[in-house]
Amino acid sequence: MSDVTAVETFVKNHQQLKQEIAKVIVGQEEVVDQILLSIFAGGHALLIGVPGLAKTLMVNTIARALGLDFKRIQFTPDLMPSDILGSEILDENRQFKFIKGPVFSNIILADEINRTPPKTQAALLEAMQERAVTVAGNHYKLSLPYFVLATQNPIEQEGTYPLPEAQLDRFMFAIHLDYPSFSEEVDVVKNTTANYSADIVPMFIANDIIEIQQLIRRVPVPDNVVEYAVNLVGKTRPQGNTAPDIVKTYVDWGAGPRASQNLVLAAKAHAIVNGKFSPDIENIQAVAIGILRHRIIKNYKAEAEGITEENIIRSLF
């Protein structure tokens, strides 16, 4: 099948996929779109939202609609690396046998990742980066596609271990989850308090998603679009020559080269989802906030004046 046909087929399947997800998830379209872009582009995502916004249900529904395995790990202050990676035990024949941990699944929901100590966070981050884990000197490959969606709770900050900037940078998207609108909340309450359960029809299998990820990698990108992405990321760095006044005034640190790579990859995925065969500057701008928001470190002046990362990124377009 040619790439053109593959894109056309994918656009149709993607629309049906969204309809399947909408059987369970009311509203939150932008959030679902960004999670799907992240999966198709081969990245990971960080979901930031208050408790009770159906984050687990959303990820579970997406996994079912994509035909992938799903596991949820609740991060707690006493969680050890072996609890998520797995451990070796002695079997009845006195041989060491590896028991796989929950990290061995296609889609992992790492719930409240900032509740667990840095050692356990680092174990998950190695799995995300390498798509493999090392236990007792043995190397185990994870099954592909592999996607981690980590959640952070923005309100309870007592007893938490915030992710360091270098680790935040490993997430392609940071997605903010807001409260539903009045009419959406009415629908949610009706659906969840009645005897209603939706049948989700899987639209893909694991291999299809690997092929889509490869297709996105093959999408050609014009030089001016790559240069626009690199230039946009460069403008977030207050030490750089191209930084505008808003960045010099309100930003301590800007985004690194991984942001430029992720911008281009996500723009390719965004283009294909919308039936285009090559991304343009509009596609870069469409994904820029989700990709740059967690890579910009504001200073105290921005906090005091209520300047958000989103304000800063929009001013750079």
Buried (B, 14 or more C-beta within 10 A) or exposed (E): EEEEEBBBEBBEBBEEBBEBBBBBBBBBEEBBBBBBBBBBBBBBBBBBBEEEBBBBEBBBBBBBBBBBEBBBBEBEEEBEBBBBBBBBEEEEEEEEEBEBBBBBBBBBBBBBBBBBBEEBBEBBBBBBEEBEBEBEEEEBEBEBBBBBBBBBBEEEEEEBBEBEEEBBBBBBBBBBBEEBEEEBEEEBEEBEEEEEEBEBEBBBEBEBBBBBBEBBEEBEBEEEBBEBBBEBBBBBBBEEEEBEEBBEBBBEBBBBEBBBBBBBBBBBBBBBBEEBEBBBBEBBBBBBBBBBBBBBBBBEEBEEEEBBBBBBBEBBE
